[in-house]
Amino acid sequence: MWLDVPDTKPVAYNVTMLNEHPAVRTRLHDEPIAWLTTVTASGRPSTAPVWFYLEDDDTITIYSRDPSVRVRSLAGNSKVTLHLEGNGMGGAIVVLNGDAVVDKQMKGVASHTAYVAKYQKFLEGNSWTPEWFEENYPAPIRMTINSIVG
């Protein structure tokens, strides 16, 4: 099922959209890995796994390396998709379509306590501190959801 949201709608509309899909909201809170697809300047899709956090305003925060293909792509084309894993049998598919920007006004990951809490075991498992992660993934990306498939 497609839920299209015109680009002119405010973020508050997206809150309503996720409220109409509580299973998607739950998965966005609970799942640790998603696949982000950006589009390069030459028009080639580029997909990579990412850590992400669903904010209270229903935007999604991702931290990226910089320089990176992802950051370069967003500079020229803000259209993105974020995919959650399926159930291994072709079901439970969730794809979020939206726009994303590198938002230098956002706090760094070391100051984002909720993001750090979500990924604490991953950080510890890699022997990384939040400060190390912030130094190596300094580009905060904010994604606004425009439609949901799933």
C-alpha positions as CSV (number, residue, x, y, z in Angstrom):
1,M,0.0,0.0,0.0
2,W,1.3,3.4,-0.9
3,L,0.7,6.5,1.2
4,D,1.8,9.5,-0.8
5,V,2.3,12.8,0.8
6,P,2.8,15.9,-1.3
7,D,6.1,17.7,-0.7
8,T,4.3,20.8,0.5
9,K,2.8,19.1,3.6
10,P,4.3,20.0,7.0
11,V,6.2,17.4,9.2
12,A,3.1,17.2,11.4
13,Y,1.4,15.3,8.6
14,N,4.2,12.7,8.8
15,V,3.4,12.2,12.5
16,T,-0.2,11.3,11.5
17,M,1.1,9.0,8.8
18,L,3.2,7.0,11.3
19,N,0.4,7.0,13.8
20,E,-1.7,5.3,11.2
21,H,1.0,2.6,10.9
22,P,1.9,1.6,14.5
23,A,3.7,-1.6,13.4
24,V,6.0,0.6,11.2
25,R,6.6,3.0,14.1
26,T,7.5,0.0,16.4
27,R,9.9,-1.4,13.9
28,L,11.6,2.0,13.4
29,H,12.1,2.1,17.2
30,D,13.2,-1.5,17.6
31,E,15.2,-2.4,14.5
32,P,18.9,-1.5,14.6
33,I,19.8,-1.6,10.9
34,A,18.1,-0.1,7.8
35,W,19.2,0.3,4.2
36,L,19.5,3.9,2.9
37,T,19.4,4.5,-0.8
38,T,20.7,7.8,-2.2
39,V,21.1,8.8,-5.8
40,T,24.5,9.8,-7.2
41,A,25.1,12.8,-9.5
42,S,25.2,10.3,-12.4
43,G,21.8,8.9,-11.4
44,R,23.0,5.6,-10.0
45,P,21.3,4.4,-6.8
46,S,23.7,3.8,-3.9
47,T,22.4,1.6,-1.1
48,A,24.2,1.0,2.2
49,P,23.3,-0.2,5.7
50,V,22.9,2.5,8.3
51,W,22.2,3.0,12.0
52,F,19.2,5.3,12.4
53,Y,17.0,6.8,15.1
54,L,13.3,7.8,14.8
55,E,13.0,11.2,16.4
56,D,9.9,12.5,18.4
57,D,8.9,14.6,15.3
58,D,9.0,11.5,13.2
59,T,12.1,12.5,11.2
60,I,14.9,10.0,11.1
61,T,18.5,10.8,12.1
62,I,21.5,9.0,10.5
63,Y,25.1,9.8,11.1
64,S,27.5,9.4,8.1
65,R,31.1,9.5,7.3
66,D,32.2,12.7,5.5
67,P,33.4,12.6,2.8
68,S,31.3,9.8,1.5
69,V,29.2,8.9,-1.5
70,R,26.1,9.4,0.7
71,V,27.0,13.0,1.6
72,R,28.0,13.9,-1.9
73,S,24.8,12.4,-3.3
74,L,22.6,14.3,-0.8
75,A,24.3,17.6,-1.9
76,G,22.8,17.1,-5.4
77,N,19.6,15.1,-4.8
78,S,17.7,14.9,-1.5
79,K,15.4,12.0,-2.6
80,V,16.1,8.9,-0.5
81,T,14.5,5.6,0.5
82,L,15.0,3.8,3.8
83,H,14.3,0.0,3.8
84,L,13.8,-2.2,6.8
85,E,14.5,-6.0,6.6
86,G,11.7,-8.2,5.5
87,N,10.8,-11.5,7.2
88,G,12.9,-13.7,4.9
89,M,9.8,-14.9,3.0
90,G,8.9,-11.8,1.0
91,G,6.7,-10.3,3.7
92,A,7.0,-7.6,6.3
93,I,8.4,-5.2,3.8
94,V,8.7,-1.5,4.9
95,V,10.1,1.2,2.6
96,L,10.1,4.8,3.6
97,N,10.4,7.4,0.8
98,G,11.5,10.8,1.6
99,D,14.0,13.7,1.5
100,A,17.2,13.9,3.5
101,V,19.7,16.7,4.1
102,V,23.0,16.9,5.9
103,D,22.0,19.1,8.8
104,K,25.1,20.7,10.4
105,Q,22.8,22.3,13.0
106,M,22.0,18.9,14.5
107,K,23.9,17.8,17.6
108,G,26.7,15.3,17.2
109,V,26.1,11.7,18.0
110,A,28.0,11.9,21.3
111,S,25.4,14.4,22.6
112,H,22.4,12.4,21.2
113,T,21.8,10.3,24.3
114,A,18.8,8.4,22.8
115,Y,20.8,7.4,19.7
116,V,23.7,6.3,21.8
117,A,21.4,4.3,24.1
118,K,19.9,2.5,21.0
119,Y,23.4,1.5,19.8
120,Q,25.3,1.1,23.0
121,K,25.8,-2.6,22.6
122,F,27.0,-2.1,19.0
123,L,29.4,0.6,20.1
124,E,30.8,-1.6,22.9
125,G,30.9,-4.6,20.6
126,N,33.2,-2.7,18.2
127,S,35.2,-1.1,21.1
128,W,33.9,2.4,20.0
129,T,33.0,5.3,22.2
130,P,30.3,7.8,21.3
131,E,33.1,10.3,20.9
132,W,35.0,8.0,18.5
133,F,31.8,7.5,16.5
134,E,31.1,11.2,16.3
135,E,34.7,11.9,15.0
136,N,34.4,9.2,12.4
137,Y,30.7,9.8,11.4
138,P,30.5,13.6,11.7
139,A,27.7,14.3,9.1
140,P,24.3,14.3,10.7
141,I,21.5,13.5,8.2
142,R,17.9,14.3,8.8
143,M,15.3,12.4,6.8
144,T,11.7,13.5,6.4
145,I,9.3,10.7,5.5
146,N,7.1,11.5,2.5
147,S,5.5,8.1,2.0
148,I,5.4,4.6,3.4
149,V,5.2,1.3,1.6
150,G,4.4,-1.7,3.8
